[in-house]
Amino acid sequence: MFPELRMRRLHSVLFAILLLGGGREGAQAEASRDAWLRYARLEGAQRTKYESLPANLVVLGDSAVLRSAQGEMIRGVKAMTGKTLGAGKNFQEKAIILGTLAEIHTAAPELVPPHPIGPDGFWLLTTQVRGFDCLIVTSPTERGVLYGVFAFLSKMARGENVSPLNELQQPYAATRWVDQWDNLNGTIERGYAGPSIFFEKGSVRPDLTRAGEYARLLASIGVTGCTVNNVNADPRIIDDSFLPQLARIADAFRPWGVQLGVSVDLSSPKVLGNLDSFDPMEPPVIAWWRTKVDQIYRQIPDFGGFVVKADSEGRAGPSSYGRTPADAANVIARALKPHGGVLFYRAFVYDHHLDWRNLKNDRARAAYDIFHPLDGKFDDNVIVQIKYGPIDFQAREPVSPLFGGLEKTNEGIELQITQEYTGQQRHLVFLPTMWKEILDFDLRVNGERTPVKQLVAGKVFGRSAGAFVGVANVGMNENWLGHPLALANLYGFGRLAWDPNLSAETIAAEWTRLTFADDPVVVKTITGMLLASWHTYENYTGPLGSQTLTDILGSHYGPGIESSERSGWGQWHRADHEGIGMDRTVATGTGYAGQYPPAIRDLYESVQSTPDELLLFFHHVPYTYRLHSGKTVIQHIYDSHYEGAEEAADFVRQWKSLSHRVPDALYTDVLARLEYQAGHAIVWRDAICNWFLRTSGIPDAKGRVGNHPDRIEAEAMQLTGYTATDVTPWENASGGKGIECAKASCDASFHFDRAAGAYEMDVQYFDQNNGESKFRVFVRNRQVDEWIASDHLPATKPGGDSSTRRRIPSLILRPGDEIRIEGIPDGEEHAPLDYVELHAASE
Ligand code: GCV
């Protein structure tokens, strides 16, 4: 190869690698493990605002948590203002004072909060004590003092006035936990940001730095506990030999007031304890749990408790012995009780071998059918942990009726921070917007106003506990969740658990300010993108409450419309040639609507009153059914998918307006992800629209579906070495086909036949994770681009998961020009191509 050509290729490969993800290391470093705790240096007037802040810090008491509070205050003030706080004397000079209410009261009895403060609540107060100006951060608990410090620093970082200050905050729900689905081998079920920060190769990691850093992040948003292992639990997690290792994680959490929890397998007494059974009512089993729990508390005195997934997706459960979830939960809860531990029993219990032919069968009914009759039978240190919807973290579901079905039982809501069904952190989806709708939904229990947030916080029925649980699945990636903007979901979860009355907009703006800067353009643009993103994703992935039309049998990522049908998993949408939707009415369907209190049952029972966005969750209707919007169902499907894809493309344009306003590496990282998302939104759009066009036989009134005049199918090109292959399911490739190369290299070419000019060319190809094919593009035999298909999409074959695009921004083309794509396969990936699309460059 000529040196000049080699250099050019090297440059273009480097560029390609940068775009495809190789450049993300630097970007992630910049996004930083500090996430929203960057404490960026304040400039000018912003800094002057805090000049009167006392220069000394007094800490009343000594404990690991108070030392964290002290260290955080020093770190934050120094980073933002440059000022190093000195150690002050107790109420003998102007100072910042940190301490519990009891300590403050001893030193200054006149300081009495305006209202009583509960545990974890805090009071921020600027006042004079013995003639000295003081800033007091206090709480009944040391953890609350730490939360107060974080709240104070957040105010500074967002440029809020902190003098005068008299603010009392109280968490809405007493229990605010995150769950991690980490396996002991270091992988994470439904984790999209690298390996576990806790485990590797069957043990706890020797270096738990990240676990400590995670606890700091959790504390900053008021999260009190973290369950570190998968709910599909490996029994070894509580094996005698493992407990000292767990104790190390608890040590890393403790300074931040985060309690350790673990998921346990109900068969543990049999598997670990060599008992004949794990029947929760058998005395040896009861004794086994008691001994095991006592042993745990000897090593981890502040252990938080267990999570149990049982009789669900193949997990062992009490049904094996004809026992109920309450029987199983109470036995373990009674072992935890003397130590103050909590048992989270998941209501995600269902039969995944349902007969799909029976139109009365309905997985959505399961949680209520099983748990409602047990109301009042659970001990008071059990929390029934309920997923927000009756199915499984879909982009749109009604709220679970079980929230209203437990009056004498503690309950908690399970939200999913990790984006399993919402784009797996490759798509931008800000989930607090959805969570707000769920939490604010008024279930009208007993005919009263009973929003979900009040029910799950235990406020409606005066329960002793209530909980918000978020499945986070952070990993070793520098920025914890993979997509830099996905951190807004972790932040948003904590903020809503603390105060579900905050608006999604407030949370988005707060997070943006803390993470990026106070530049109004940045805040407005990113906040706007975040707030739009859930609807955008819903628009291009699944219509009208029919659930995310993804591959439910595999990755849960790309389109897989029929994967949910004709199987026992019960995520049916029942689309056929005439119509779509599950009839869940009492009158003619599965009766699910009847699980809601009367006002809500009536809302969903009637097709007329069911809101459009949930129509297909509750009713089977013809494609020609007219929505409240005036559109037919089929036209809505077409329009919403085109709108969604356009909105995703617009995110790219919006982000580009921030070039030079956010750090370069971060800018590049997010841009590459948004460009990928815009391309994948088209894959989704086309798969769903084409499938419904073929199934319904009703054309798109706007003529778009199935018509792609700018597209040249790969299988229609002149092929040298390449052969056309069918893609399954057919709708996941344009024209149902792609091309693959079974040789060392192959060519696909065509002649340009449009007006001369500058064009943007999209090459749609398939990037599998079992090879790294190379592609080169030539125009008139001159190479114009090359790249390596080295992304790690969840796919080993051409299809909707692997389909991705390469955009070549500007090509000068003349009629008759030959455009040739050379594919060089690698491993199991046969340089697969789908199509090429050309748009005038100005479009
Ligand atoms: C941890 C869904 C997910 C599973 C998950 C399960 C659960 O089915 O796909 O990965 O298992 O929910 O919440 O238990």
Residues whose N, C-alpha, C, O or C-beta is under 5 A from the ligand:
A	BS01	GCV	E189 V231 N232
